[in-house]
Amino acid sequence: MANAKPAATAEAVRPVLALAMGDPAGISPELTARMLVLPELREAAHFIAVGDRRILEEGAAIANVDLDLDYRSASDFSTGLSERPVFVDLGNLDPKDVVRGEATLAGGLFATENFRFALHLADKGRVDGICFTPFNKKAMRYAYPGYDDEIRFVSDVLSFNGKMREFNVLERIWNARVTSHIPLSAVSAHISIDAILAEVELTAACLRLAGIGNPKIAVAGLNPHAGDGGSFGMEEIEVIEPAVARAKAAGYAVDGPFPADTVFLRALKEGFHAVLTMYHDQGQIAMKMMGFDKGVTMMGGLPFPLCTPAHGTAYDIAGHGVADVGASREAGLLAARMATQQIASREAARNLR
């Protein structure tokens, strides 16, 4: 495939985003269709969607939307972009093989192939970022037995050895975390000064990429009442407080540790841009309570933005035409903002040479 991106101009450039269709048995087909007709997304970026046209058209029928796309096959994709979103039809799933509301090998193969295609586009510089509609982890493991989560899959496909982290994003607040998909019993052993510092650095970098010039980060404690002076654990005194002090000395606007049960209230009240939590559910519960239908998951640390709605495949409502596109819309807009900022930064760097 030749480079399909349009040439940069002096005016603001719309980034090119790949949109990979997710699990076909859930709400992903109708969300993909809804995304491709939203005016605000079409204004924010050029989209190259990837999947099977038959599955997409079924999703459009469920969502009751009329698609206006430039359909391509993988073999003739090199002809470039048009003003309409491009859909690359891989022809990789017969609709009769979809069992709605059920995780299957066929569904997992479909989603992994779409995602892999999009990742290779980004890796080769043919798109500036990626969005995807929800995957089902069980189906993904059927197709890719080593699949733990998207981070593992991306690392394997791209042979990426850098640091990548999952962020949860709402309009007013981001959530970063020191540990993620590990047992709760293992969390304390994985918390270190260096690990916390690395997360502060990556969080600040991703916030800047999203257009927040001077990010302010609140750090949660691990134990009840942030340890209460050592009464309920020593991690705050021995690990988290020293890490916060070192981050401040390095010039980051960071504070804490704050008790986890009030840290989000404090962050919203005091204008923090992100909360760094120590483990997965410490932040996820708060974020989903505040904005389940608007939350975005962003994979930070890659050379390009990678965003998806924070909710899952919603098998229980698949096919009913009631799926809310709000979080998918926000994922597309965030990826577009971050990609635009990256393009501008690269242009500025070139102009300095």
C-alpha atoms as a printed R data frame, in Angstrom:
    type eleno elety resid chain resno       x       y      z
1   ATOM     1    CA   MET     A     1   0.000   0.000  0.000
2   ATOM     2    CA   ALA     A     2   1.225   3.457 -0.837
3   ATOM     3    CA   ASN     A     3   1.028   6.214  1.722
4   ATOM     4    CA   ALA     A     4  -2.646   7.211  1.746
5   ATOM     5    CA   LYS     A     5  -2.291  10.387  3.786
6   ATOM     6    CA   PRO     A     6  -2.878  13.739  2.087
7   ATOM     7    CA   ALA     A     7   0.002  16.168  1.842
8   ATOM     8    CA   ALA     A     8   0.304  18.673  4.702
9   ATOM     9    CA   THR     A     9  -0.637  22.267  3.986
10  ATOM    10    CA   ALA     A    10   0.052  25.535  5.757
11  ATOM    11    CA   GLU     A    11  -3.444  25.494  7.235
12  ATOM    12    CA   ALA     A    12  -4.525  23.156 10.006
13  ATOM    13    CA   VAL     A    13  -4.436  19.574  8.776
14  ATOM    14    CA   ARG     A    14  -7.180  17.124  9.606
15  ATOM    15    CA   PRO     A    15  -5.480  14.012 10.942
16  ATOM    16    CA   VAL     A    16  -6.130  10.609  9.420
17  ATOM    17    CA   LEU     A    17  -7.576   8.096 11.880
18  ATOM    18    CA   ALA     A    18  -8.103   4.372 11.432
19  ATOM    19    CA   LEU     A    19 -11.328   3.014 12.911
20  ATOM    20    CA   ALA     A    20 -11.254  -0.735 13.562
21  ATOM    21    CA   MET     A    21 -14.563  -2.530 13.948
22  ATOM    22    CA   GLY     A    22 -14.753  -4.445 17.219
23  ATOM    23    CA   ASP     A    23 -16.719  -7.491 18.320
24  ATOM    24    CA   PRO     A    24 -19.488  -8.199 15.780
25  ATOM    25    CA   ALA     A    25 -21.796  -9.917 18.285
26  ATOM    26    CA   GLY     A    26 -22.217  -6.789 20.398
27  ATOM    27    CA   ILE     A    27 -22.894  -3.127 19.703
28  ATOM    28    CA   SER     A    28 -19.663  -2.463 17.807
29  ATOM    29    CA   PRO     A    29 -21.188  -2.637 14.288
30  ATOM    30    CA   GLU     A    30 -23.892  -0.079 15.070
31  ATOM    31    CA   LEU     A    31 -21.429   2.168 16.935
32  ATOM    32    CA   THR     A    32 -19.035   2.081 13.975
33  ATOM    33    CA   ALA     A    33 -21.856   3.048 11.637
34  ATOM    34    CA   ARG     A    34 -22.989   5.878 13.911
35  ATOM    35    CA   MET     A    35 -19.443   7.216 14.212
36  ATOM    36    CA   LEU     A    36 -18.983   7.340 10.453
37  ATOM    37    CA   VAL     A    37 -21.977   9.647  9.959
38  ATOM    38    CA   LEU     A    38 -21.371  12.079 12.834
39  ATOM    39    CA   PRO     A    39 -20.595  15.530 11.360
40  ATOM    40    CA   GLU     A    40 -18.316  16.513 14.240
41  ATOM    41    CA   LEU     A    41 -16.120  13.462 13.698
42  ATOM    42    CA   ARG     A    42 -15.992  13.942  9.942
43  ATOM    43    CA   GLU     A    43 -14.933  17.546 10.527
44  ATOM    44    CA   ALA     A    44 -12.277  16.552 13.065
45  ATOM    45    CA   ALA     A    45 -10.512  13.857 11.021
46  ATOM    46    CA   HIS     A    46 -10.342  11.782  7.855
47  ATOM    47    CA   PHE     A    47 -11.503   8.287  8.813
48  ATOM    48    CA   ILE     A    48 -10.348   4.984  7.369
49  ATOM    49    CA   ALA     A    49 -12.632   2.319  8.817
50  ATOM    50    CA   VAL     A    50 -11.652  -1.345  8.661
51  ATOM    51    CA   GLY     A    51 -13.858  -4.421  8.749
52  ATOM    52    CA   ASP     A    52 -16.463  -6.234  6.675
53  ATOM    53    CA   ARG     A    53 -18.927  -4.171  4.654
54  ATOM    54    CA   ARG     A    54 -21.767  -6.632  5.271
55  ATOM    55    CA   ILE     A    55 -21.323  -6.414  9.036
56  ATOM    56    CA   LEU     A    56 -21.118  -2.629  8.871
57  ATOM    57    CA   GLU     A    57 -24.274  -2.367  6.787
58  ATOM    58    CA   GLU     A    58 -26.130  -4.573  9.245
59  ATOM    59    CA   GLY     A    59 -24.962  -2.238 11.989
60  ATOM    60    CA   ALA     A    60 -26.174   0.770 10.002
61  ATOM    61    CA   ALA     A    61 -29.591  -0.822  9.597
62  ATOM    62    CA   ILE     A    62 -29.798  -1.448 13.341
63  ATOM    63    CA   ALA     A    63 -28.707   2.125 14.067
64  ATOM    64    CA   ASN     A    64 -31.065   3.474 11.377
65  ATOM    65    CA   VAL     A    65 -28.359   5.584  9.711
66  ATOM    66    CA   ASP     A    66 -27.528   6.071  6.039
67  ATOM    67    CA   LEU     A    67 -23.883   5.515  5.220
68  ATOM    68    CA   ASP     A    68 -22.024   7.691  2.706
69  ATOM    69    CA   LEU     A    69 -18.627   6.048  2.376
70  ATOM    70    CA   ASP     A    70 -15.864   5.430 -0.137
71  ATOM    71    CA   TYR     A    71 -15.608   1.639 -0.127
72  ATOM    72    CA   ARG     A    72 -12.261   0.052 -0.955
73  ATOM    73    CA   SER     A    73 -10.751  -3.379 -0.825
74  ATOM    74    CA   ALA     A    74  -7.417  -3.919  0.867
75  ATOM    75    CA   SER     A    75  -5.820  -4.379 -2.564
76  ATOM    76    CA   ASP     A    76  -6.943  -0.996 -3.981
77  ATOM    77    CA   PHE     A    77  -6.636   0.964 -0.757
78  ATOM    78    CA   SER     A    78  -3.516   2.734 -2.086
79  ATOM    79    CA   THR     A    79  -5.599   5.092 -4.242
80  ATOM    80    CA   GLY     A    80  -5.705   7.666 -1.420
81  ATOM    81    CA   LEU     A    81  -8.374   9.474  0.558
82  ATOM    82    CA   SER     A    82 -11.558  11.226 -0.435
83  ATOM    83    CA   GLU     A    83 -13.705  13.725  1.429
84  ATOM    84    CA   ARG     A    84 -15.977  10.877  2.481
85  ATOM    85    CA   PRO     A    85 -14.776   8.387  5.090
86  ATOM    86    CA   VAL     A    86 -13.015   5.420  3.522
87  ATOM    87    CA   PHE     A    87 -14.097   1.899  4.405
88  ATOM    88    CA   VAL     A    88 -11.566  -0.866  3.781
89  ATOM    89    CA   ASP     A    89 -13.608  -4.010  3.221
90  ATOM    90    CA   LEU     A    90 -11.558  -6.993  4.315
91  ATOM    91    CA   GLY     A    91 -14.483  -9.330  3.577
92  ATOM    92    CA   ASN     A    92 -13.521 -11.210  6.706
93  ATOM    93    CA   LEU     A    93 -16.830 -12.273  8.272
94  ATOM    94    CA   ASP     A    94 -20.046 -13.667  6.835
95  ATOM    95    CA   PRO     A    95 -22.993 -12.245  8.807
96  ATOM    96    CA   LYS     A    96 -24.504 -15.729  9.114
97  ATOM    97    CA   ASP     A    97 -21.499 -16.683 11.273
98  ATOM    98    CA   VAL     A    98 -22.294 -13.994 13.864
99  ATOM    99    CA   VAL     A    99 -24.066 -15.231 16.978
100 ATOM   100    CA   ARG     A   100 -25.465 -12.061 18.492
101 ATOM   101    CA   GLY     A   101 -24.721 -11.717 22.189
102 ATOM   102    CA   GLU     A   102 -22.146 -14.517 22.250
103 ATOM   103    CA   ALA     A   103 -18.344 -14.516 22.254
104 ATOM   104    CA   THR     A   104 -17.058 -16.758 19.450
105 ATOM   105    CA   LEU     A   105 -13.856 -17.631 17.638
106 ATOM   106    CA   ALA     A   106 -15.252 -16.081 14.438
107 ATOM   107    CA   GLY     A   107 -15.938 -12.816 16.242
108 ATOM   108    CA   GLY     A   108 -12.503 -12.789 17.808
109 ATOM   109    CA   LEU     A   109 -10.788 -13.442 14.486
110 ATOM   110    CA   PHE     A   110 -12.766 -10.598 12.903
111 ATOM   111    CA   ALA     A   111 -11.857  -8.098 15.620
112 ATOM   112    CA   THR     A   112  -8.179  -9.071 15.834
113 ATOM   113    CA   GLU     A   113  -7.750  -8.898 12.054
114 ATOM   114    CA   ASN     A   114  -9.330  -5.446 11.897
115 ATOM   115    CA   PHE     A   115  -7.221  -4.201 14.795
116 ATOM   116    CA   ARG     A   116  -4.020  -5.673 13.369
117 ATOM   117    CA   PHE     A   117  -4.675  -3.999 10.003
118 ATOM   118    CA   ALA     A   118  -5.206  -0.625 11.719
119 ATOM   119    CA   LEU     A   119  -2.080  -1.026 13.838
120 ATOM   120    CA   HIS     A   120   0.050  -1.708 10.774
121 ATOM   121    CA   LEU     A   121  -1.348   1.426  9.115
122 ATOM   122    CA   ALA     A   122  -0.286   3.491 12.126
123 ATOM   123    CA   ASP     A   123   3.070   1.773 12.426
124 ATOM   124    CA   LYS     A   124   3.857   2.628  8.800
125 ATOM   125    CA   GLY     A   125   2.762   6.241  9.228
126 ATOM   126    CA   ARG     A   126  -0.269   5.899  6.972
127 ATOM   127    CA   VAL     A   127  -2.646   7.068  9.682
128 ATOM   128    CA   ASP     A   128  -2.051   9.450 12.589
129 ATOM   129    CA   GLY     A   129  -4.066   7.558 15.198
130 ATOM   130    CA   ILE     A   130  -6.475   4.709 15.832
131 ATOM   131    CA   CYS     A   131  -9.935   4.278 17.316
132 ATOM   132    CA   PHE     A   132 -11.752   1.006 17.772
133 ATOM   133    CA   THR     A   133 -15.230   0.025 18.879
134 ATOM   134    CA   PRO     A   134 -15.473  -2.410 21.820
135 ATOM   135    CA   PHE     A   135 -13.770  -5.776 21.820
136 ATOM   136    CA   ASN     A   136 -14.802  -8.817 23.858
137 ATOM   137    CA   LYS     A   137 -11.790 -10.209 25.692
138 ATOM   138    CA   LYS     A   138 -13.145 -13.769 25.725
139 ATOM   139    CA   ALA     A   139 -13.605 -13.737 21.944
140 ATOM   140    CA   MET     A   140 -10.186 -12.132 21.485
141 ATOM   141    CA   ARG     A   141  -8.572 -14.918 23.522
142 ATOM   142    CA   TYR     A   142 -10.275 -17.539 21.333
143 ATOM   143    CA   ALA     A   143  -8.540 -15.958 18.343
144 ATOM   144    CA   TYR     A   144  -5.297 -14.960 20.056
145 ATOM   145    CA   PRO     A   145  -4.603 -17.178 23.084
146 ATOM   146    CA   GLY     A   146  -1.923 -14.822 24.427
147 ATOM   147    CA   TYR     A   147  -4.392 -11.940 24.594
148 ATOM   148    CA   ASP     A   148  -4.502 -10.374 28.056
149 ATOM   149    CA   ASP     A   149  -5.638  -6.932 27.004
150 ATOM   150    CA   GLU     A   150  -5.118  -4.403 24.221
151 ATOM   151    CA   ILE     A   151  -1.710  -3.406 25.584
152 ATOM   152    CA   ARG     A   152  -0.401  -6.958 25.253
153 ATOM   153    CA   PHE     A   153  -1.857  -7.347 21.751
154 ATOM   154    CA   VAL     A   154  -0.464  -4.027 20.501
155 ATOM   155    CA   SER     A   155   2.955  -4.821 21.957
156 ATOM   156    CA   ASP     A   156   2.983  -8.213 20.225
157 ATOM   157    CA   VAL     A   157   1.769  -6.971 16.843
158 ATOM   158    CA   LEU     A   158   4.131  -3.992 16.709
159 ATOM   159    CA   SER     A   159   7.034  -5.573 18.638
160 ATOM   160    CA   PHE     A   160   6.731  -2.529 20.862
161 ATOM   161    CA   ASN     A   161   8.994  -2.619 23.914
162 ATOM   162    CA   GLY     A   162   8.302   0.845 25.267
163 ATOM   163    CA   LYS     A   163   6.112   1.786 28.208
164 ATOM   164    CA   MET     A   164   2.410   1.790 27.377
165 ATOM   165    CA   ARG     A   165  -0.399   2.524 29.810
166 ATOM   166    CA   GLU     A   166  -4.175   2.647 29.814
167 ATOM   167    CA   PHE     A   167  -5.836   5.945 30.738
168 ATOM   168    CA   ASN     A   168  -9.507   6.566 31.383
169 ATOM   169    CA   VAL     A   169 -10.697   9.947 30.224
170 ATOM   170    CA   LEU     A   170 -13.705  12.157 30.927
171 ATOM   171    CA   GLU     A   171 -14.158  15.740 29.864
172 ATOM   172    CA   ARG     A   172 -13.116  17.148 33.254
173 ATOM   173    CA   ILE     A   173 -10.737  14.507 34.600
174 ATOM   174    CA   TRP     A   174  -8.339  11.746 33.551
175 ATOM   175    CA   ASN     A   175  -7.467   8.606 35.499
176 ATOM   176    CA   ALA     A   176  -4.022   7.037 35.293
177 ATOM   177    CA   ARG     A   177  -2.927   4.051 37.345
178 ATOM   178    CA   VAL     A   178   0.290   2.530 38.600
179 ATOM   179    CA   THR     A   179  -0.912  -1.079 38.264
180 ATOM   180    CA   SER     A   180  -3.646  -2.407 36.013
181 ATOM   181    CA   HIS     A   181  -4.672  -5.949 35.142
182 ATOM   182    CA   ILE     A   182  -3.126  -7.839 38.038
183 ATOM   183    CA   PRO     A   183  -4.686  -9.481 41.122
184 ATOM   184    CA   LEU     A   184  -5.456  -7.135 43.991
185 ATOM   185    CA   SER     A   185  -3.242  -9.280 46.205
186 ATOM   186    CA   ALA     A   186  -0.238  -8.377 44.020
187 ATOM   187    CA   VAL     A   187  -0.761  -4.603 43.913
188 ATOM   188    CA   SER     A   188   1.400  -3.568 46.871
189 ATOM   189    CA   ALA     A   189   4.413  -5.511 45.592
190 ATOM   190    CA   HIS     A   190   4.183  -3.710 42.237
191 ATOM   191    CA   ILE     A   191   4.112  -0.191 43.669
192 ATOM   192    CA   SER     A   192   7.516   1.506 43.805
193 ATOM   193    CA   ILE     A   193   8.913   5.016 43.710
194 ATOM   194    CA   ASP     A   194  10.178   4.501 40.170
195 ATOM   195    CA   ALA     A   195   6.852   3.067 39.009
196 ATOM   196    CA   ILE     A   196   4.931   6.052 40.370
197 ATOM   197    CA   LEU     A   197   7.397   8.516 38.847
198 ATOM   198    CA   ALA     A   198   7.116   6.830 35.464
199 ATOM   199    CA   GLU     A   199   3.328   7.118 35.573
200 ATOM   200    CA   VAL     A   200   3.478  10.795 36.528
201 ATOM   201    CA   GLU     A   201   5.819  11.477 33.596
202 ATOM   202    CA   LEU     A   202   3.672   9.564 31.083
203 ATOM   203    CA   THR     A   203   0.438  11.099 32.391
204 ATOM   204    CA   ALA     A   204   1.822  14.629 32.082
205 ATOM   205    CA   ALA     A   205   3.067  13.927 28.550
206 ATOM   206    CA   CYS     A   206  -0.299  12.539 27.418
207 ATOM   207    CA   LEU     A   207  -2.206  15.436 28.970
208 ATOM   208    CA   ARG     A   208   0.021  17.906 27.115
209 ATOM   209    CA   LEU     A   209  -0.624  16.000 23.899
210 ATOM   210    CA   ALA     A   210  -4.342  16.431 24.542
211 ATOM   211    CA   GLY     A   211  -3.857  20.193 24.753
212 ATOM   212    CA   ILE     A   212  -3.425  20.721 28.512
213 ATOM   213    CA   GLY     A   213  -0.336  22.880 28.792
214 ATOM   214    CA   ASN     A   214   0.424  22.663 32.520
215 ATOM   215    CA   PRO     A   215  -1.142  19.439 33.788
216 ATOM   216    CA   LYS     A   216  -1.924  19.100 37.489
217 ATOM   217    CA   ILE     A   217  -1.978  15.563 38.902
218 ATOM   218    CA   ALA     A   218  -3.453  14.268 42.180
219 ATOM   219    CA   VAL     A   219  -2.017  11.023 43.559
220 ATOM   220    CA   ALA     A   220  -4.170   8.578 45.513
221 ATOM   221    CA   GLY     A   221  -3.001   6.573 48.478
222 ATOM   222    CA   LEU     A   222  -3.206   2.801 48.551
223 ATOM   223    CA   ASN     A   223  -4.598   2.106 52.006
224 ATOM   224    CA   PRO     A   224  -7.771   3.285 53.781
225 ATOM   225    CA   HIS     A   225  -7.456   6.976 54.717
226 ATOM   226    CA   ALA     A   226  -4.127   7.023 52.840
227 ATOM   227    CA   GLY     A   227  -2.656   4.895 55.622
228 ATOM   228    CA   ASP     A   228  -3.623   7.347 58.383
229 ATOM   229    CA   GLY     A   229  -0.031   8.016 59.362
230 ATOM   230    CA   GLY     A   230   0.983   4.379 59.135
231 ATOM   231    CA   SER     A   231  -1.953   2.989 61.107
232 ATOM   232    CA   PHE     A   232  -3.297   1.044 58.122
233 ATOM   233    CA   GLY     A   233  -0.165   0.419 56.070
234 ATOM   234    CA   MET     A   234   3.208   1.965 55.328
235 ATOM   235    CA   GLU     A   235   3.112   2.282 51.532
236 ATOM   236    CA   GLU     A   236   2.133   5.953 51.675
237 ATOM   237    CA   ILE     A   237   5.045   6.862 53.966
238 ATOM   238    CA   GLU     A   238   7.679   4.607 52.452
239 ATOM   239    CA   VAL     A   239   6.813   4.752 48.759
240 ATOM   240    CA   ILE     A   240   4.084   7.143 47.618
241 ATOM   241    CA   GLU     A   241   5.113  10.280 49.538
242 ATOM   242    CA   PRO     A   242   8.768  10.022 48.433
243 ATOM   243    CA   ALA     A   243   7.647   9.508 44.833
244 ATOM   244    CA   VAL     A   244   5.446  12.612 44.967
245 ATOM   245    CA   ALA     A   245   8.334  14.614 46.453
246 ATOM   246    CA   ARG     A   246  10.675  13.514 43.679
247 ATOM   247    CA   ALA     A   247   8.071  14.343 41.026
248 ATOM   248    CA   LYS     A   248   7.658  17.834 42.486
249 ATOM   249    CA   ALA     A   249  11.426  18.304 42.514
250 ATOM   250    CA   ALA     A   250  11.460  17.338 38.832
251 ATOM   251    CA   GLY     A   251   9.017  20.138 38.081
252 ATOM   252    CA   TYR     A   252   5.720  18.287 37.867
253 ATOM   253    CA   ALA     A   253   2.547  19.841 39.326
254 ATOM   254    CA   VAL     A   254   1.655  16.866 41.496
255 ATOM   255    CA   ASP     A   255   0.241  16.486 45.000
256 ATOM   256    CA   GLY     A   256  -0.757  13.699 47.395
257 ATOM   257    CA   PRO     A   257  -1.141  11.029 48.463
258 ATOM   258    CA   PHE     A   258  -4.818  11.711 49.138
259 ATOM   259    CA   PRO     A   259  -7.335   9.191 50.511
260 ATOM   260    CA   ALA     A   260  -8.756   7.250 47.586
261 ATOM   261    CA   ASP     A   261 -12.365   7.653 48.709
262 ATOM   262    CA   THR     A   262 -12.205  11.454 48.332
263 ATOM   263    CA   VAL     A   263  -9.413  12.043 45.825
264 ATOM   264    CA   PHE     A   264 -11.753  12.472 42.850
265 ATOM   265    CA   LEU     A   265 -13.910  14.963 44.750
266 ATOM   266    CA   ARG     A   266 -10.778  16.936 45.604
267 ATOM   267    CA   ALA     A   267  -9.471  16.723 42.051
268 ATOM   268    CA   LEU     A   268 -12.666  18.123 40.557
269 ATOM   269    CA   LYS     A   269 -12.968  20.840 43.200
270 ATOM   270    CA   GLU     A   270  -9.331  21.945 43.053
271 ATOM   271    CA   GLY     A   271  -8.773  21.806 39.323
272 ATOM   272    CA   PHE     A   272  -6.571  18.748 38.957
273 ATOM   273    CA   HIS     A   273  -6.482  17.372 35.422
274 ATOM   274    CA   ALA     A   274  -5.776  13.767 36.384
275 ATOM   275    CA   VAL     A   275  -5.851  11.370 39.311
276 ATOM   276    CA   LEU     A   276  -3.118   8.748 39.538
277 ATOM   277    CA   THR     A   277  -4.532   5.715 41.346
278 ATOM   278    CA   MET     A   278  -2.616   2.720 42.603
279 ATOM   279    CA   TYR     A   279  -4.767  -0.013 41.053
280 ATOM   280    CA   HIS     A   280  -7.468  -0.621 38.458
281 ATOM   281    CA   ASP     A   281 -10.801  -0.428 40.278
282 ATOM   282    CA   GLN     A   282  -9.649   2.380 42.566
283 ATOM   283    CA   GLY     A   283 -10.121   4.704 39.604
284 ATOM   284    CA   GLN     A   284 -12.454   2.791 37.309
285 ATOM   285    CA   ILE     A   285 -15.374   2.768 39.743
286 ATOM   286    CA   ALA     A   286 -15.245   6.533 40.194
287 ATOM   287    CA   MET     A   287 -14.800   7.238 36.480
288 ATOM   288    CA   LYS     A   288 -17.669   5.015 35.385
289 ATOM   289    CA   MET     A   289 -19.957   6.447 38.040
290 ATOM   290    CA   MET     A   290 -19.197   9.952 36.783
291 ATOM   291    CA   GLY     A   291 -19.580   9.271 33.064
292 ATOM   292    CA   PHE     A   292 -20.188   5.722 31.880
293 ATOM   293    CA   ASP     A   293 -21.694   6.885 28.580
294 ATOM   294    CA   LYS     A   294 -18.909   9.425 27.907
295 ATOM   295    CA   GLY     A   295 -15.780   7.669 29.172
296 ATOM   296    CA   VAL     A   296 -12.830   6.986 26.867
297 ATOM   297    CA   THR     A   297  -9.948   4.578 27.267
298 ATOM   298    CA   MET     A   298  -6.697   5.875 25.773
299 ATOM   299    CA   MET     A   299  -3.491   3.859 25.410
300 ATOM   300    CA   GLY     A   300  -0.637   6.225 26.197
301 ATOM   301    CA   GLY     A   301   3.037   5.763 25.355
302 ATOM   302    CA   LEU     A   302   2.725   4.827 21.690
303 ATOM   303    CA   PRO     A   303   3.931   7.119 18.888
304 ATOM   304    CA   PHE     A   304   0.258   7.653 17.972
305 ATOM   305    CA   PRO     A   305  -3.002   8.026 19.954
306 ATOM   306    CA   LEU     A   306  -5.107   4.904 20.425
307 ATOM   307    CA   CYS     A   307  -8.620   5.453 21.812
308 ATOM   308    CA   THR     A   308 -11.794   3.448 22.425
309 ATOM   309    CA   PRO     A   309 -14.984   3.877 24.444
310 ATOM   310    CA   ALA     A   310 -14.468   2.760 28.048
311 ATOM   311    CA   HIS     A   311 -17.565   0.536 28.054
312 ATOM   312    CA   GLY     A   312 -17.793  -2.983 26.710
313 ATOM   313    CA   THR     A   313 -19.649  -4.854 23.987
314 ATOM   314    CA   ALA     A   314 -23.072  -4.661 25.714
315 ATOM   315    CA   TYR     A   315 -24.280  -8.044 24.488
316 ATOM   316    CA   ASP     A   316 -27.553  -7.530 26.343
317 ATOM   317    CA   ILE     A   317 -28.653  -4.645 24.091
318 ATOM   318    CA   ALA     A   318 -26.969  -5.696 20.839
319 ATOM   319    CA   GLY     A   319 -29.296  -5.456 17.866
320 ATOM   320    CA   HIS     A   320 -31.873  -3.252 19.587
321 ATOM   321    CA   GLY     A   321 -30.671   0.038 18.093
322 ATOM   322    CA   VAL     A   322 -30.359   1.729 21.477
323 ATOM   323    CA   ALA     A   323 -26.564   1.830 21.884
324 ATOM   324    CA   ASP     A   324 -25.337   5.267 22.948
325 ATOM   325    CA   VAL     A   325 -22.602   6.582 20.647
326 ATOM   326    CA   GLY     A   326 -21.462   9.191 23.196
327 ATOM   327    CA   ALA     A   327 -18.319   7.443 24.427
328 ATOM   328    CA   SER     A   328 -17.320   6.364 20.908
329 ATOM   329    CA   ARG     A   329 -17.786   9.948 19.730
330 ATOM   330    CA   GLU     A   330 -15.556  11.201 22.537
331 ATOM   331    CA   ALA     A   331 -12.921   8.579 21.682
332 ATOM   332    CA   GLY     A   332 -12.804   9.806 18.100
333 ATOM   333    CA   LEU     A   333 -12.588  13.451 19.120
334 ATOM   334    CA   LEU     A   334  -9.819  12.781 21.649
335 ATOM   335    CA   ALA     A   335  -7.781  10.798 19.112
336 ATOM   336    CA   ALA     A   336  -8.240  13.625 16.602
337 ATOM   337    CA   ARG     A   337  -7.096  16.296 19.092
338 ATOM   338    CA   MET     A   338  -4.042  14.315 20.115
339 ATOM   339    CA   ALA     A   339  -3.107  13.464 16.533
340 ATOM   340    CA   THR     A   340  -3.499  17.106 15.504
341 ATOM   341    CA   GLN     A   341  -1.216  18.164 18.348
342 ATOM   342    CA   GLN     A   342   1.386  15.590 17.302
343 ATOM   343    CA   ILE     A   343   1.286  16.820 13.700
344 ATOM   344    CA   ALA     A   344   1.722  20.425 14.870
345 ATOM   345    CA   SER     A   345   4.624  19.454 17.126
346 ATOM   346    CA   ARG     A   346   6.393  17.641 14.300
347 ATOM   347    CA   GLU     A   347   5.908  20.620 11.980
348 ATOM   348    CA   ALA     A   348   7.258  23.002 14.620
349 ATOM   349    CA   ALA     A   349  10.301  20.799 15.140
350 ATOM   350    CA   ARG     A   350  10.975  20.688 11.404
351 ATOM   351    CA   ASN     A   351  10.695  24.464 11.152
352 ATOM   352    CA   LEU     A   352  13.374  24.854 13.832
353 ATOM   353    CA   ARG     A   353  15.921  22.888 11.841
